């Protein structure tokens, strides 16, 4: 499996994990954190990466911190999910 395939696989798993998180399935939070970390690490290593929220391809800026989300919508969605998690 190439790295690109692995990233794509993890991106496919993310929406499922989001759903598991929403349903409060045990272990979902832990697994989601691990997948998100792996995706962040992979995205940081490659010139381009994938949005950790929807899996869309990202173009990384040449300077500064690597982007994690393809856009504001995904960033907000992730933020909302995190906040909902805390309020439980
Ligand atoms: Zn996205």
PDB file of the backbone (N, CA, C, O) and the ligand in Angstrom, with CONECT records:
HET     ZN  A 101       1
ATOM      1  N   UNK A   1       0.854  -1.204   0.000  1.00  0.00           N
ATOM      2  CA  UNK A   1       0.000   0.000   0.000  1.00  0.00           C
ATOM      3  C   UNK A   1       0.881   1.242   0.000  1.00  0.00           C
ATOM      4  O   UNK A   1       1.790   1.380   0.818  1.00  0.00           O
ATOM      5  N   UNK A   2       0.598   2.126  -0.917  1.00  0.00           N
ATOM      6  CA  UNK A   2       1.385   3.362  -0.944  1.00  0.00           C
ATOM      7  C   UNK A   2       0.875   4.306   0.134  1.00  0.00           C
ATOM      8  O   UNK A   2      -0.212   4.131   0.683  1.00  0.00           O
ATOM      9  N   UNK A   3       1.680   5.293   0.415  1.00  0.00           N
ATOM     10  CA  UNK A   3       1.317   6.264   1.434  1.00  0.00           C
ATOM     11  C   UNK A   3       0.033   7.000   1.043  1.00  0.00           C
ATOM     12  O   UNK A   3      -0.824   7.292   1.877  1.00  0.00           O
ATOM     13  N   UNK A   4      -0.064   7.286  -0.256  1.00  0.00           N
ATOM     14  CA  UNK A   4      -1.246   7.992  -0.750  1.00  0.00           C
ATOM     15  C   UNK A   4      -2.511   7.150  -0.518  1.00  0.00           C
ATOM     16  O   UNK A   4      -3.559   7.671  -0.137  1.00  0.00           O
ATOM     17  N   UNK A   5      -2.384   5.842  -0.757  1.00  0.00           N
ATOM     18  CA  UNK A   5      -3.518   4.942  -0.544  1.00  0.00           C
ATOM     19  C   UNK A   5      -3.885   4.871   0.932  1.00  0.00           C
ATOM     20  O   UNK A   5      -5.059   4.818   1.299  1.00  0.00           O
ATOM     21  N   UNK A   6      -2.856   4.873   1.765  1.00  0.00           N
ATOM     22  CA  UNK A   6      -3.086   4.824   3.208  1.00  0.00           C
ATOM     23  C   UNK A   6      -3.814   6.084   3.683  1.00  0.00           C
ATOM     24  O   UNK A   6      -4.755   6.015   4.474  1.00  0.00           O
ATOM     25  N   UNK A   7      -3.363   7.219   3.190  1.00  0.00           N
ATOM     26  CA  UNK A   7      -4.014   8.484   3.553  1.00  0.00           C
ATOM     27  C   UNK A   7      -5.457   8.473   3.095  1.00  0.00           C
ATOM     28  O   UNK A   7      -6.357   8.895   3.821  1.00  0.00           O
ATOM     29  N   UNK A   8      -5.668   7.986   1.885  1.00  0.00           N
ATOM     30  CA  UNK A   8      -7.023   7.948   1.342  1.00  0.00           C
ATOM     31  C   UNK A   8      -7.915   7.020   2.164  1.00  0.00           C
ATOM     32  O   UNK A   8      -9.095   7.300   2.372  1.00  0.00           O
ATOM     33  N   UNK A   9      -7.338   5.914   2.627  1.00  0.00           N
ATOM     34  CA  UNK A   9      -8.075   4.962   3.462  1.00  0.00           C
ATOM     35  C   UNK A   9      -8.460   5.605   4.801  1.00  0.00           C
ATOM     36  O   UNK A   9      -9.588   5.466   5.272  1.00  0.00           O
ATOM     37  N   UNK A  10      -7.503   6.303   5.393  1.00  0.00           N
ATOM     38  CA  UNK A  10      -7.773   6.974   6.672  1.00  0.00           C
ATOM     39  C   UNK A  10      -8.830   8.061   6.490  1.00  0.00           C
ATOM     40  O   UNK A  10      -9.668   8.286   7.363  1.00  0.00           O
ATOM     41  N   UNK A  11      -8.773   8.730   5.341  1.00  0.00           N
ATOM     42  CA  UNK A  11      -9.764   9.773   5.061  1.00  0.00           C
ATOM     43  C   UNK A  11     -11.154   9.157   4.920  1.00  0.00           C
ATOM     44  O   UNK A  11     -12.147   9.746   5.346  1.00  0.00           O
ATOM     45  N   UNK A  12     -11.219   7.981   4.326  1.00  0.00           N
ATOM     46  CA  UNK A  12     -12.498   7.284   4.196  1.00  0.00           C
ATOM     47  C   UNK A  12     -13.040   6.905   5.575  1.00  0.00           C
ATOM     48  O   UNK A  12     -14.250   6.910   5.805  1.00  0.00           O
ATOM     49  N   UNK A  13     -12.127   6.579   6.480  1.00  0.00           N
ATOM     50  CA  UNK A  13     -12.536   6.126   7.814  1.00  0.00           C
ATOM     51  C   UNK A  13     -13.024   7.287   8.677  1.00  0.00           C
ATOM     52  O   UNK A  13     -13.825   7.093   9.592  1.00  0.00           O
ATOM     53  N   UNK A  14     -12.541   8.488   8.384  1.00  0.00           N
ATOM     54  CA  UNK A  14     -12.877   9.632   9.228  1.00  0.00           C
ATOM     55  C   UNK A  14     -14.378   9.907   9.364  1.00  0.00           C
ATOM     56  O   UNK A  14     -14.867  10.059  10.483  1.00  0.00           O
ATOM     57  N   UNK A  15     -15.129   9.975   8.238  1.00  0.00           N
ATOM     58  CA  UNK A  15     -16.578  10.241   8.391  1.00  0.00           C
ATOM     59  C   UNK A  15     -17.272   9.184   9.230  1.00  0.00           C
ATOM     60  O   UNK A  15     -18.213   9.486   9.963  1.00  0.00           O
ATOM     61  N   UNK A  16     -16.810   7.942   9.125  1.00  0.00           N
ATOM     62  CA  UNK A  16     -17.399   6.848   9.906  1.00  0.00           C
ATOM     63  C   UNK A  16     -17.099   7.073  11.391  1.00  0.00           C
ATOM     64  O   UNK A  16     -17.943   6.838  12.256  1.00  0.00           O
ATOM     65  N   UNK A  17     -15.892   7.527  11.655  1.00  0.00           N
ATOM     66  CA  UNK A  17     -15.513   7.806  13.042  1.00  0.00           C
ATOM     67  C   UNK A  17     -16.297   8.995  13.598  1.00  0.00           C
ATOM     68  O   UNK A  17     -16.673   9.015  14.770  1.00  0.00           O
ATOM     69  N   UNK A  18     -16.536   9.990  12.729  1.00  0.00           N
ATOM     70  CA  UNK A  18     -17.339  11.139  13.180  1.00  0.00           C
ATOM     71  C   UNK A  18     -18.710  10.642  13.626  1.00  0.00           C
ATOM     72  O   UNK A  18     -19.238  11.062  14.656  1.00  0.00           O
ATOM     73  N   UNK A  19     -19.275   9.734  12.824  1.00  0.00           N
ATOM     74  CA  UNK A  19     -20.599   9.212  13.135  1.00  0.00           C
ATOM     75  C   UNK A  19     -20.564   8.426  14.445  1.00  0.00           C
ATOM     76  O   UNK A  19     -21.463   8.542  15.279  1.00  0.00           O
ATOM     77  N   UNK A  20     -19.514   7.627  14.610  1.00  0.00           N
ATOM     78  CA  UNK A  20     -19.358   6.855  15.840  1.00  0.00           C
ATOM     79  C   UNK A  20     -19.225   7.785  17.040  1.00  0.00           C
ATOM     80  O   UNK A  20     -19.763   7.521  18.116  1.00  0.00           O
ATOM     81  N   UNK A  21     -18.489   8.890  16.828  1.00  0.00           N
ATOM     82  CA  UNK A  21     -18.326   9.884  17.899  1.00  0.00           C
ATOM     83  C   UNK A  21     -19.675  10.466  18.297  1.00  0.00           C
ATOM     84  O   UNK A  21     -19.984  10.615  19.479  1.00  0.00           O
ATOM     85  N   UNK A  22     -20.481  10.797  17.266  1.00  0.00           N
ATOM     86  CA  UNK A  22     -21.794  11.390  17.528  1.00  0.00           C
ATOM     87  C   UNK A  22     -22.690  10.433  18.301  1.00  0.00           C
ATOM     88  O   UNK A  22     -23.500  10.853  19.128  1.00  0.00           O
ATOM     89  N   UNK A  23     -22.536   9.143  18.024  1.00  0.00           N
ATOM     90  CA  UNK A  23     -23.363   8.147  18.706  1.00  0.00           C
ATOM     91  C   UNK A  23     -22.776   7.755  20.062  1.00  0.00           C
ATOM     92  O   UNK A  23     -23.387   7.003  20.822  1.00  0.00           O
ATOM     93  N   UNK A  24     -21.588   8.272  20.349  1.00  0.00           N
ATOM     94  CA  UNK A  24     -20.974   8.000  21.636  1.00  0.00           C
ATOM     95  C   UNK A  24     -20.475   6.567  21.791  1.00  0.00           C
ATOM     96  O   UNK A  24     -20.419   6.031  22.898  1.00  0.00           O
ATOM     97  N   UNK A  25     -20.112   5.953  20.657  1.00  0.00           N
ATOM     98  CA  UNK A  25     -19.587   4.587  20.721  1.00  0.00           C
ATOM     99  C   UNK A  25     -18.225   4.595  21.408  1.00  0.00           C
ATOM    100  O   UNK A  25     -17.361   5.405  21.071  1.00  0.00           O
ATOM    101  N   UNK A  26     -18.036   3.701  22.361  1.00  0.00           N
ATOM    102  CA  UNK A  26     -16.806   3.720  23.156  1.00  0.00           C
ATOM    103  C   UNK A  26     -15.596   3.366  22.296  1.00  0.00           C
ATOM    104  O   UNK A  26     -15.646   2.453  21.472  1.00  0.00           O
ATOM    105  N   UNK A  27     -14.517   4.102  22.506  1.00  0.00           N
ATOM    106  CA  UNK A  27     -13.311   3.874  21.732  1.00  0.00           C
ATOM    107  C   UNK A  27     -13.243   4.748  20.488  1.00  0.00           C
ATOM    108  O   UNK A  27     -12.178   4.890  19.889  1.00  0.00           O
ATOM    109  N   UNK A  28     -14.378   5.337  20.092  1.00  0.00           N
ATOM    110  CA  UNK A  28     -14.405   6.154  18.870  1.00  0.00           C
ATOM    111  C   UNK A  28     -13.518   7.384  19.020  1.00  0.00           C
ATOM    112  O   UNK A  28     -12.802   7.753  18.089  1.00  0.00           O
ATOM    113  N   UNK A  29     -13.565   8.012  20.178  1.00  0.00           N
ATOM    114  CA  UNK A  29     -12.771   9.220  20.416  1.00  0.00           C
ATOM    115  C   UNK A  29     -11.278   8.907  20.298  1.00  0.00           C
ATOM    116  O   UNK A  29     -10.525   9.622  19.636  1.00  0.00           O
ATOM    117  N   UNK A  30     -10.878   7.833  20.949  1.00  0.00           N
ATOM    118  CA  UNK A  30      -9.479   7.427  20.945  1.00  0.00           C
ATOM    119  C   UNK A  30      -9.000   7.118  19.524  1.00  0.00           C
ATOM    120  O   UNK A  30      -7.943   7.578  19.092  1.00  0.00           O
ATOM    121  N   UNK A  31      -9.805   6.328  18.815  1.00  0.00           N
ATOM    122  CA  UNK A  31      -9.442   5.943  17.449  1.00  0.00           C
ATOM    123  C   UNK A  31      -9.416   7.167  16.545  1.00  0.00           C
ATOM    124  O   UNK A  31      -8.522   7.321  15.713  1.00  0.00           O
ATOM    125  N   UNK A  32     -10.403   8.031  16.720  1.00  0.00           N
ATOM    126  CA  UNK A  32     -10.449   9.242  15.906  1.00  0.00           C
ATOM    127  C   UNK A  32      -9.196  10.089  16.115  1.00  0.00           C
ATOM    128  O   UNK A  32      -8.611  10.598  15.160  1.00  0.00           O
ATOM    129  N   UNK A  33      -8.796  10.231  17.376  1.00  0.00           N
ATOM    130  CA  UNK A  33      -7.590  11.014  17.675  1.00  0.00           C
ATOM    131  C   UNK A  33      -6.365  10.439  16.972  1.00  0.00           C
ATOM    132  O   UNK A  33      -5.540  11.169  16.423  1.00  0.00           O
ATOM    133  N   UNK A  34      -6.267   9.105  17.006  1.00  0.00           N
ATOM    134  CA  UNK A  34      -5.121   8.441  16.381  1.00  0.00           C
ATOM    135  C   UNK A  34      -5.123   8.640  14.868  1.00  0.00           C
ATOM    136  O   UNK A  34      -4.093   8.938  14.262  1.00  0.00           O
ATOM    137  N   UNK A  35      -6.301   8.467  14.275  1.00  0.00           N
ATOM    138  CA  UNK A  35      -6.413   8.635  12.821  1.00  0.00           C
ATOM    139  C   UNK A  35      -6.106  10.079  12.437  1.00  0.00           C
ATOM    140  O   UNK A  35      -5.387  10.335  11.470  1.00  0.00           O
ATOM    141  N   UNK A  36      -6.660  11.025  13.207  1.00  0.00           N
ATOM    142  CA  UNK A  36      -6.432  12.441  12.912  1.00  0.00           C
ATOM    143  C   UNK A  36      -4.949  12.779  13.024  1.00  0.00           C
ATOM    144  O   UNK A  36      -4.410  13.542  12.222  1.00  0.00           O
ATOM    145  N   UNK A  37      -4.294  12.192  14.042  1.00  0.00           N
ATOM    146  CA  UNK A  37      -2.859  12.440  14.225  1.00  0.00           C
ATOM    147  C   UNK A  37      -2.062  11.876  13.057  1.00  0.00           C
ATOM    148  O   UNK A  37      -1.152  12.524  12.540  1.00  0.00           O
ATOM    149  N   UNK A  38      -2.420  10.653  12.646  1.00  0.00           N
ATOM    150  CA  UNK A  38      -1.725  10.008  11.528  1.00  0.00           C
ATOM    151  C   UNK A  38      -1.908  10.826  10.257  1.00  0.00           C
ATOM    152  O   UNK A  38      -0.973  10.998   9.475  1.00  0.00           O
ATOM    153  N   UNK A  39      -3.130  11.331  10.060  1.00  0.00           N
ATOM    154  CA  UNK A  39      -3.400  12.141   8.873  1.00  0.00           C
ATOM    155  C   UNK A  39      -2.621  13.445   8.912  1.00  0.00           C
ATOM    156  O   UNK A  39      -2.076  13.889   7.902  1.00  0.00           O
ATOM    157  N   UNK A  40      -2.576  14.053  10.092  1.00  0.00           N
ATOM    158  CA  UNK A  40      -1.822  15.308  10.235  1.00  0.00           C
ATOM    159  C   UNK A  40      -0.353  15.083   9.927  1.00  0.00           C
ATOM    160  O   UNK A  40       0.268  15.864   9.206  1.00  0.00           O
ATOM    161  N   UNK A  41       0.200  14.007  10.478  1.00  0.00           N
ATOM    162  CA  UNK A  41       1.611  13.697  10.271  1.00  0.00           C
ATOM    163  C   UNK A  41       1.873  13.439   8.796  1.00  0.00           C
ATOM    164  O   UNK A  41       2.856  13.925   8.236  1.00  0.00           O
ATOM    165  N   UNK A  42       0.986  12.668   8.167  1.00  0.00           N
ATOM    166  CA  UNK A  42       1.162  12.346   6.753  1.00  0.00           C
ATOM    167  C   UNK A  42       1.038  13.604   5.909  1.00  0.00           C
ATOM    168  O   UNK A  42       1.809  13.803   4.970  1.00  0.00           O
ATOM    169  N   UNK A  43       0.069  14.457   6.237  1.00  0.00           N
ATOM    170  CA  UNK A  43      -0.137  15.679   5.466  1.00  0.00           C
ATOM    171  C   UNK A  43       1.044  16.620   5.621  1.00  0.00           C
ATOM    172  O   UNK A  43       1.416  17.329   4.685  1.00  0.00           O
ATOM    173  N   UNK A  44       1.634  16.621   6.821  1.00  0.00           N
ATOM    174  CA  UNK A  44       2.764  17.512   7.078  1.00  0.00           C
ATOM    175  C   UNK A  44       3.996  17.075   6.297  1.00  0.00           C
ATOM    176  O   UNK A  44       4.839  17.899   5.941  1.00  0.00           O
ATOM    177  N   UNK A  45       4.095  15.781   6.034  1.00  0.00           N
ATOM    178  CA  UNK A  45       5.271  15.243   5.348  1.00  0.00           C
ATOM    179  C   UNK A  45       5.203  15.422   3.836  1.00  0.00           C
ATOM    180  O   UNK A  45       6.231  15.482   3.161  1.00  0.00           O
ATOM    181  N   UNK A  46       3.998  15.504   3.318  1.00  0.00           N
ATOM    182  CA  UNK A  46       3.855  15.605   1.875  1.00  0.00           C
ATOM    183  C   UNK A  46       3.591  17.047   1.479  1.00  0.00           C
ATOM    184  O   UNK A  46       3.098  17.841   2.279  1.00  0.00           O
ATOM    185  N   UNK A  47       3.921  17.376   0.244  1.00  0.00           N
ATOM    186  CA  UNK A  47       3.704  18.727  -0.251  1.00  0.00           C
ATOM    187  C   UNK A  47       2.215  19.031  -0.233  1.00  0.00           C
ATOM    188  O   UNK A  47       1.780  20.118   0.146  1.00  0.00           O
ATOM    189  N   UNK A  48       1.452  18.035  -0.654  1.00  0.00           N
ATOM    190  CA  UNK A  48       0.014  18.175  -0.596  1.00  0.00           C
ATOM    191  C   UNK A  48      -0.491  17.171   0.421  1.00  0.00           C
ATOM    192  O   UNK A  48       0.236  16.261   0.818  1.00  0.00           O
ATOM    193  N   UNK A  49      -1.714  17.331   0.836  1.00  0.00           N
ATOM    194  CA  UNK A  49      -2.255  16.410   1.821  1.00  0.00           C
ATOM    195  C   UNK A  49      -3.732  16.243   1.600  1.00  0.00           C
ATOM    196  O   UNK A  49      -4.255  16.513   0.519  1.00  0.00           O
ATOM    197  N   UNK A  50      -4.397  15.791   2.643  1.00  0.00           N
ATOM    198  CA  UNK A  50      -5.833  15.597   2.549  1.00  0.00           C
ATOM    199  C   UNK A  50      -6.498  16.251   3.744  1.00  0.00           C
ATOM    200  O   UNK A  50      -5.961  16.241   4.852  1.00  0.00           O
ATOM    201  N   UNK A  51      -7.670  16.818   3.508  1.00  0.00           N
ATOM    202  CA  UNK A  51      -8.451  17.419   4.577  1.00  0.00           C
ATOM    203  C   UNK A  51      -8.794  16.337   5.597  1.00  0.00           C
ATOM    204  O   UNK A  51      -9.315  15.287   5.220  1.00  0.00           O
ATOM    205  N   UNK A  52      -8.513  16.571   6.887  1.00  0.00           N
ATOM    206  CA  UNK A  52      -8.781  15.549   7.895  1.00  0.00           C
ATOM    207  C   UNK A  52     -10.275  15.408   8.151  1.00  0.00           C
ATOM    208  O   UNK A  52     -10.710  14.448   8.787  1.00  0.00           O
ATOM    209  N   UNK A  53     -11.059  16.359   7.660  1.00  0.00           N
ATOM    210  CA  UNK A  53     -12.494  16.305   7.886  1.00  0.00           C
ATOM    211  C   UNK A  53     -13.225  15.586   6.763  1.00  0.00           C
ATOM    212  O   UNK A  53     -14.035  14.698   7.029  1.00  0.00           O
ATOM    213  N   UNK A  54     -12.956  15.955   5.503  1.00  0.00           N
ATOM    214  CA  UNK A  54     -13.693  15.357   4.398  1.00  0.00           C
ATOM    215  C   UNK A  54     -12.805  14.539   3.476  1.00  0.00           C
ATOM    216  O   UNK A  54     -13.313  13.798   2.634  1.00  0.00           O
ATOM    217  N   UNK A  55     -11.480  14.658   3.615  1.00  0.00           N
ATOM    218  CA  UNK A  55     -10.582  13.854   2.796  1.00  0.00           C
ATOM    219  C   UNK A  55     -10.246  14.465   1.453  1.00  0.00           C
ATOM    220  O   UNK A  55      -9.525  13.858   0.661  1.00  0.00           O
ATOM    221  N   UNK A  56     -10.755  15.658   1.182  1.00  0.00           N
ATOM    222  CA  UNK A  56     -10.411  16.324  -0.069  1.00  0.00           C
ATOM    223  C   UNK A  56      -8.927  16.666  -0.100  1.00  0.00           C
ATOM    224  O   UNK A  56      -8.297  16.880   0.936  1.00  0.00           O
ATOM    225  N   UNK A  57      -8.391  16.711  -1.302  1.00  0.00           N
ATOM    226  CA  UNK A  57      -6.974  17.038  -1.445  1.00  0.00           C
ATOM    227  C   UNK A  57      -6.723  18.470  -1.005  1.00  0.00           C
ATOM    228  O   UNK A  57      -7.542  19.362  -1.227  1.00  0.00           O
ATOM    229  N   UNK A  58      -5.583  18.667  -0.382  1.00  0.00           N
ATOM    230  CA  UNK A  58      -5.191  19.990   0.081  1.00  0.00           C
ATOM    231  C   UNK A  58      -3.941  20.429  -0.657  1.00  0.00           C
ATOM    232  O   UNK A  58      -3.082  19.615  -0.996  1.00  0.00           O
ATOM    233  N   UNK A  59      -3.854  21.707  -0.895  1.00  0.00           N
ATOM    234  CA  UNK A  59      -2.595  22.270  -1.375  1.00  0.00           C
ATOM    235  C   UNK A  59      -1.978  22.995  -0.198  1.00  0.00           C
ATOM    236  O   UNK A  59      -2.560  23.931   0.350  1.00  0.00           O
ATOM    237  N   UNK A  60      -0.797  22.553   0.180  1.00  0.00           N
ATOM    238  CA  UNK A  60      -0.158  23.152   1.352  1.00  0.00           C
ATOM    239  C   UNK A  60       0.527  24.455   0.981  1.00  0.00           C
ATOM    240  O   UNK A  60       1.119  24.575  -0.092  1.00  0.00           O
ATOM    241  N   UNK A  61       0.442  25.426   1.875  1.00  0.00           N
ATOM    242  CA  UNK A  61       1.185  26.668   1.637  1.00  0.00           C
ATOM    243  C   UNK A  61       2.689  26.405   1.714  1.00  0.00           C
ATOM    244  O   UNK A  61       3.127  25.501   2.425  1.00  0.00           O
ATOM    245  N   UNK A  62       3.468  27.184   0.991  1.00  0.00           N
ATOM    246  CA  UNK A  62       4.915  26.946   0.977  1.00  0.00           C
ATOM    247  C   UNK A  62       5.548  27.342   2.304  1.00  0.00           C
ATOM    248  O   UNK A  62       6.614  26.840   2.660  1.00  0.00           O
ATOM    249  N   UNK A  63       4.899  28.237   3.032  1.00  0.00           N
ATOM    250  CA  UNK A  63       5.410  28.616   4.344  1.00  0.00           C
ATOM    251  C   UNK A  63       4.316  28.459   5.391  1.00  0.00           C
ATOM    252  O   UNK A  63       3.135  28.347   5.064  1.00  0.00           O
ATOM    253  N   UNK A  64       4.726  28.453   6.642  1.00  0.00           N
ATOM    254  CA  UNK A  64       3.757  28.398   7.734  1.00  0.00           C
ATOM    255  C   UNK A  64       3.325  26.988   8.061  1.00  0.00           C
ATOM    256  O   UNK A  64       3.882  26.014   7.555  1.00  0.00           O
ATOM    257  N   UNK A  65       2.324  26.895   8.914  1.00  0.00           N
ATOM    258  CA  UNK A  65       1.860  25.599   9.380  1.00  0.00           C
ATOM    259  C   UNK A  65       1.090  24.879   8.284  1.00  0.00           C
ATOM    260  O   UNK A  65       0.386  25.499   7.487  1.00  0.00           O
ATOM    261  N   UNK A  66       1.239  23.542   8.257  1.00  0.00           N
ATOM    262  CA  UNK A  66       0.471  22.800   7.254  1.00  0.00           C
ATOM    263  C   UNK A  66      -1.022  22.911   7.512  1.00  0.00           C
ATOM    264  O   UNK A  66      -1.472  22.936   8.657  1.00  0.00           O
ATOM    265  N   UNK A  67      -1.774  22.976   6.433  1.00  0.00           N
ATOM    266  CA  UNK A  67      -3.224  23.055   6.570  1.00  0.00           C
ATOM    267  C   UNK A  67      -3.782  21.682   6.884  1.00  0.00           C
ATOM    268  O   UNK A  67      -3.275  20.669   6.404  1.00  0.00           O
ATOM    269  N   UNK A  68      -4.839  21.653   7.700  1.00  0.00           N
ATOM    270  CA  UNK A  68      -5.491  20.387   8.041  1.00  0.00           C
ATOM    271  C   UNK A  68      -6.830  20.242   7.341  1.00  0.00           C
ATOM    272  O   UNK A  68      -7.304  19.129   7.111  1.00  0.00           O
ATOM    273  N   UNK A  69      -7.431  21.360   7.009  1.00  0.00           N
ATOM    274  CA  UNK A  69      -8.773  21.347   6.425  1.00  0.00           C
ATOM    275  C   UNK A  69      -8.754  22.031   5.067  1.00  0.00           C
ATOM    276  O   UNK A  69      -7.946  22.923   4.807  1.00  0.00           O
ATOM    277  N   UNK A  70      -9.682  21.582   4.195  1.00  0.00           N
ATOM    278  CA  UNK A  70      -9.724  22.162   2.849  1.00  0.00           C
ATOM    279  C   UNK A  70     -10.359  23.547   2.879  1.00  0.00           C
ATOM    280  O   UNK A  70     -10.128  24.354   1.979  1.00  0.00           O
ATOM    281  N   UNK A  71     -11.146  23.823   3.890  1.00  0.00           N
ATOM    282  CA  UNK A  71     -11.788  25.123   3.937  1.00  0.00           C
ATOM    283  C   UNK A  71     -12.441  25.388   5.277  1.00  0.00           C
ATOM    284  O   UNK A  71     -12.386  24.574   6.198  1.00  0.00           O
ATOM    285  N   UNK A  72     -13.065  26.562   5.354  1.00  0.00           N
ATOM    286  CA  UNK A  72     -13.700  26.981   6.597  1.00  0.00           C
ATOM    287  C   UNK A  72     -14.799  26.013   7.043  1.00  0.00           C
ATOM    288  O   UNK A  72     -14.960  25.749   8.235  1.00  0.00           O
ATOM    289  N   UNK A  73     -15.552  25.488   6.072  1.00  0.00           N
ATOM    290  CA  UNK A  73     -16.673  24.605   6.406  1.00  0.00           C
ATOM    291  C   UNK A  73     -16.189  23.390   7.192  1.00  0.00           C
ATOM    292  O   UNK A  73     -16.802  22.995   8.183  1.00  0.00           O
ATOM    293  N   UNK A  74     -15.090  22.808   6.740  1.00  0.00           N
ATOM    294  CA  UNK A  74     -14.563  21.618   7.398  1.00  0.00           C
ATOM    295  C   UNK A  74     -13.957  21.970   8.749  1.00  0.00           C
ATOM    296  O   UNK A  74     -14.085  21.213   9.711  1.00  0.00           O
ATOM    297  N   UNK A  75     -13.305  23.109   8.816  1.00  0.00           N
ATOM    298  CA  UNK A  75     -12.713  23.551  10.079  1.00  0.00           C
ATOM    299  C   UNK A  75     -13.824  23.757  11.113  1.00  0.00           C
ATOM    300  O   UNK A  75     -13.702  23.345  12.266  1.00  0.00           O
ATOM    301  N   UNK A  76     -14.914  24.406  10.674  1.00  0.00           N
ATOM    302  CA  UNK A  76     -16.039  24.665  11.576  1.00  0.00           C
ATOM    303  C   UNK A  76     -16.718  23.377  11.999  1.00  0.00           C
ATOM    304  O   UNK A  76     -17.126  23.220  13.150  1.00  0.00           O
ATOM    305  N   UNK A  77     -16.835  22.444  11.038  1.00  0.00           N
ATOM    306  CA  UNK A  77     -17.471  21.165  11.343  1.00  0.00           C
ATOM    307  C   UNK A  77     -16.669  20.418  12.421  1.00  0.00           C
ATOM    308  O   UNK A  77     -17.233  19.855  13.359  1.00  0.00           O
ATOM    309  N   UNK A  78     -15.357  20.428  12.262  1.00  0.00           N
ATOM    310  CA  UNK A  78     -14.490  19.753  13.233  1.00  0.00           C
ATOM    311  C   UNK A  78     -14.580  20.454  14.584  1.00  0.00           C
ATOM    312  O   UNK A  78     -14.606  19.804  15.629  1.00  0.00           O
ATOM    313  N   UNK A  79     -14.628  21.789  14.555  1.00  0.00           N
ATOM    314  CA  UNK A  79     -14.709  22.573  15.782  1.00  0.00           C
ATOM    315  C   UNK A  79     -16.014  22.280  16.511  1.00  0.00           C
ATOM    316  O   UNK A  79     -16.038  22.089  17.727  1.00  0.00           O
ATOM    317  N   UNK A  80     -17.107  22.248  15.734  1.00  0.00           N
ATOM    318  CA  UNK A  80     -18.415  21.953  16.323  1.00  0.00           C
ATOM    319  C   UNK A  80     -18.430  20.566  16.944  1.00  0.00           C
ATOM    320  O   UNK A  80     -18.967  20.374  18.035  1.00  0.00           O
ATOM    321  N   UNK A  81     -17.842  19.604  16.254  1.00  0.00           N
ATOM    322  CA  UNK A  81     -17.825  18.221  16.749  1.00  0.00           C
ATOM    323  C   UNK A  81     -17.048  18.138  18.055  1.00  0.00           C
ATOM    324  O   UNK A  81     -17.443  17.433  18.984  1.00  0.00           O
ATOM    325  N   UNK A  82     -15.934  18.871  18.113  1.00  0.00           N
ATOM    326  CA  UNK A  82     -15.111  18.872  19.325  1.00  0.00           C
ATOM    327  C   UNK A  82     -15.870  19.499  20.487  1.00  0.00           C
ATOM    328  O   UNK A  82     -15.840  18.997  21.611  1.00  0.00           O
ATOM    329  N   UNK A  83     -16.554  20.612  20.193  1.00  0.00           N
ATOM    330  CA  UNK A  83     -17.286  21.318  21.232  1.00  0.00           C
ATOM    331  C   UNK A  83     -18.443  20.466  21.750  1.00  0.00           C
ATOM    332  O   UNK A  83     -18.703  20.419  22.952  1.00  0.00           O
ATOM    333  N   UNK A  84     -19.140  19.788  20.817  1.00  0.00           N
ATOM    334  CA  UNK A  84     -20.252  18.913  21.203  1.00  0.00           C
ATOM    335  C   UNK A  84     -19.741  17.795  22.102  1.00  0.00           C
ATOM    336  O   UNK A  84     -20.408  17.384  23.051  1.00  0.00           O
ATOM    337  N   UNK A  85     -18.552  17.316  21.786  1.00  0.00           N
ATOM    338  CA  UNK A  85     -17.925  16.240  22.554  1.00  0.00           C
ATOM    339  C   UNK A  85     -17.674  16.696  23.986  1.00  0.00           C
ATOM    340  O   UNK A  85     -17.931  15.957  24.936  1.00  0.00           O
ATOM    341  N   UNK A  86     -17.168  17.920  24.134  1.00  0.00           N
ATOM    342  CA  UNK A  86     -16.856  18.451  25.462  1.00  0.00           C
ATOM    343  C   UNK A  86     -18.103  18.655  26.313  1.00  0.00           C
ATOM    344  O   UNK A  86     -18.084  18.459  27.528  1.00  0.00           O
ATOM    345  N   UNK A  87     -19.199  19.057  25.645  1.00  0.00           N
ATOM    346  CA  UNK A  87     -20.411  19.379  26.402  1.00  0.00           C
ATOM    347  C   UNK A  87     -21.162  18.143  26.880  1.00  0.00           C
ATOM    348  O   UNK A  87     -22.071  18.244  27.704  1.00  0.00           O
ATOM    349  N   UNK A  88     -20.787  16.995  26.372  1.00  0.00           N
ATOM    350  CA  UNK A  88     -21.461  15.749  26.769  1.00  0.00           C
ATOM    351  C   UNK A  88     -21.265  15.462  28.246  1.00  0.00           C
ATOM    352  O   UNK A  88     -21.763  14.456  28.750  1.00  0.00           O
TER     353      UNK A  88
HETATM  354 ZN    ZN A 101     -12.583  19.250   3.935  1.00  0.00          ZN
END
